[in-house]
C-alpha cells in the first residue's frame, strides 16, 4: 500500500519523495492542477503515482486517499504558493489539512504524519494558531499520528530570502542575535518524516526536532565568516520593530512572517538526545551547511 505525500512539490515534500523512492517504498503524490509541470515530471521520474487534487475539494481528497497506508502532510500556502483569500493559511494550512486527515480516516488509512513547527514558536499570529489547531485535530482523529515540530530551516532562514546573504557580504538578524536556535536542515526533517512511518517511538507522538546543536544567530554569522573567508556586515531588526510590522501587515502571510521573526529573536533551543536515542540519524550542522554555502560561493553558484 502506498504512502500519500501532500505538499509533494515543496521543499520538504519533494525530499520525502526522493527518500521513499530510494528505499523502494511506493508512494503517491498529491499535486494541484496548477503545479509546476517540471516538478510533477520529477516526481513521476522517481516512480511516484501522481494524483491531481485540491485540499479544498473533498472528492479529490477522498480519491487521493483510496488504498493508502499512511499520509504525510507538508502542506502550506507559505511562502511560495500564497494567494490571499484563496491559497491562504486559513483555507489551505488549516481547513485543507484537517480535510485531508478526515479523508485519510474515511479511506481506512493507518497513520498520519503532520509537519508543524517547534513548540517554542509561540505567539498570536495566523500560521502559529493554525498549526496548533491542526495538531489537536490530528491527535483526536483516531489515526496513528506523528506531529513533527521542526525548528527554523537552515535552507530558508540562513539564506538571502530572509536577508542572510554571505555572498553579498550582508546579513540581517532579528533581535539581538544572542538567543540560540536549533537550526535544522530540510533534509533531516524529511528523514524524520520517513522514519516516523514505522518507528515505534514516533507512534502517537509529538517530536520536537532541531539540529545537532543550538547556535545563536551571532555565532552563525561567525561560522559563515570563517567558512567563506569573508567579513559580513550585520544589521539587527529590533523586536519592537517586528511587532510594529506585524500589527501593520496587510495579510496573514506577512503577519505570520513577522511573528516567526519575533520568535526567532527569542530563540528556539531543542534537546535532541531522547529522539536521537530512539531514531538515530546523522544531522546536518550549521557548520556543515555553511561549508556547502561557501563551496557554492567559491564556484560561483
Secondary structure as UniProt FT lines:
FT   STRAND          3..6
FT   TURN            7..9
FT   HELIX           11..22
FT   TURN            23..24
FT   STRAND          27..31
FT   TURN            33..34
FT   HELIX           37..45
FT   TURN            46..47
FT   STRAND          49..52
FT   TURN            55..56
FT   HELIX           58..65
FT   TURN            66..67
FT   STRAND          70..73
FT   TURN            78..81
FT   TURN            84..85
FT   HELIX           89..96
FT   HELIX           97..107
FT   STRAND          111..115
FT   TURN            119..120
FT   HELIX           126..139
FT   STRAND          144..150
FT   HELIX           154..157
FT   HELIX           160..162
FT   STRAND          164..165
FT   TURN            166..169
FT   STRAND          170..174
FT   TURN            175..176
FT   STRAND          180..181
FT   HELIX           186..195
FT   TURN            196..198
FT   HELIX           200..202
FT   TURN            203..204
FT   STRAND          205..209
FT   STRAND          215..216
FT   HELIX           217..228
FT   STRAND          233..237
FT   HELIX           239..248
FT   HELIX           252..266
FT   HELIX           273..278
FT   HELIX           286..299
//
